C-alpha cells in the first residue's frame, strides 16, 4: 500500500514537472535560482567562514578535552557538508545544461558530491549524539566521567563514527560509476552515470542504511536531550533549595537555564534539518524509480536540490549557538577579533 501511494504521488509530480514543462515554467526556475543559487549559496559561504572561526577557536581552547575534540571534528564535517552543497547549487542549476560542455552535471554530482554530503551530515548527527551522551554522563556520573570518557577514547569513537558512516557507501559505489555514453537529445557523447550488472541488487540499500542511521541518530539525540533536561531541572531545584545566598541561587539558575537551552536548541535544529532529508530518502527506499537513473530522475534531482538548504543551515548556524550559550567561546572569539582588528593612531 505504501509503495502504491508513493508511486502514484511521484507519477503526478512527474506529470507536473517533466523536463519540457520545467523548461517552460519560469516561476519554478526562478524559485530554484533564488533558493539554491542565491540564498543557499550565501548561507553556505557565511557558514564556511563561521566554521573556520569555530576551528580556530576550539584549536585555541586545546584539543585535550573530549568536548573540544568533538566540536572541532564537527566543524570539519560541517565544512565538507557546505562545500558539497555549494557544488550541488552549481551542478543542479537549471541553466547549467545549456553550457557547451559534454557533461551531465546532475549525474556527476550524484557520484562526486551527493552521497558524500549525506555522509558528512550523518557524521555531524552522530557527533551530536556523542556530545549529548557525554553531557548526560557528566550529570549521571559526575565523579567517574573523566575516567569513563578520555580524549583518547573520544578520538577513537569519533574515528569509528567516520569510518562506519563512510562504509555505508559501499553498496552504492559498487554498482555505479562515471562513464561516457551517447545522448540522443544532445547528439553527442556525454559524461554521466553508468550502472554495473549488480545494480538491481544494490539499488536502495544505501538509502535504506541512510534512513535507518538518521532515524536512529535523531531518536538518540531526542532521548538523550530529554534525559539531560530532566536532570538539569532536578539539579536546579536542588541547588535553589540548598543555597541560601540569593546571588548564588541566581547564578546557578542562569547557568542551568543556558545549559538546558543550548541542548534544546541543538537538538531542535538537528531534528528540523534532518527530518526532510529522512523523508526524501525514505521515498527512494519504497520507490526504486525515484533515483538518479530512474523514471522520476528529474523529481529526484530537483527535490534534493531544494532540501539541501536544510543541511546547509544546520551546518552554518552552530557558531550562533556557541556564541550565545558558551561564555568561553564568546570571550575567545572577541579576543581573536580584537587581535586581528587594525589599530589606528592619531
RALIN-V825331 format. One line per field, one symbol per residue. ss: DSSP state (A for helix, B for strand, O for the rest). phi: phi as a letter, one per 30 degrees, with the letter a starting at -180 (. if undefined). burial: # if it has 24 or more other C-alpha atoms within 12 Angstrom, else .. Layout:
ss = ???
phi = ???
burial = ???
This chain:
ss = OAAAAAAAAAAAAAAAOOAAAAAAOAAAAAAAAAAAAAAAAAAAAAAAAAAAAAAAAAAAAOOOOAAAAAAAAAAAAAAAAAAAAAAAAAAOOOOAAAOOOOBOAAAAAAAAAAAAAAAAAAAAAAAAAAAAAAAAAAAAOOOOAAAAOOAAAAAAAAAAAAAAAAAOOAAAAOOBBBBBBBBOOOOBBBBBBBBOOOAAAAOOAAAAAAAAAAAAAAAAAAAAAAAAAAAAAAAAAAAAAAOOOAAAAAAAAAAAAAAAAAAAAAAAAAAAAAAAAAAAAAAAAAOOOOOOOOOOAAAAAAAAAAAAAAAAAAAAOAAAAAAAAOAAAAAAAAAAAAAAOOOOOO
phi = .dddddddddddddddbdeddddccdeddddddddcdcddddeddddddddddedddddddjccbdddddddddddddddeddddddddddcdecdddddbdbddddddeddbddeddddddddddddedddddddddddbddcddddcceddddddddddddddddddeedddbbacadbdcddciadbcadbcddcdddcdjddddddddddddddddddddddddddddddddddddddccdddddddedddddddddddddddddddddcddddddddddddbdddadccdcdddedddddddedddddddccdddddddccddddddddddddddddcccd
burial = .....#...#..##..###..#.....##..##.###..##.#################.#....#############################........#####################################.........#....##.##..##..##.##.######.#...........#.####...#..##########.###.######.######.###.##...............##..############.###.######################.###########################..#...#..##.............
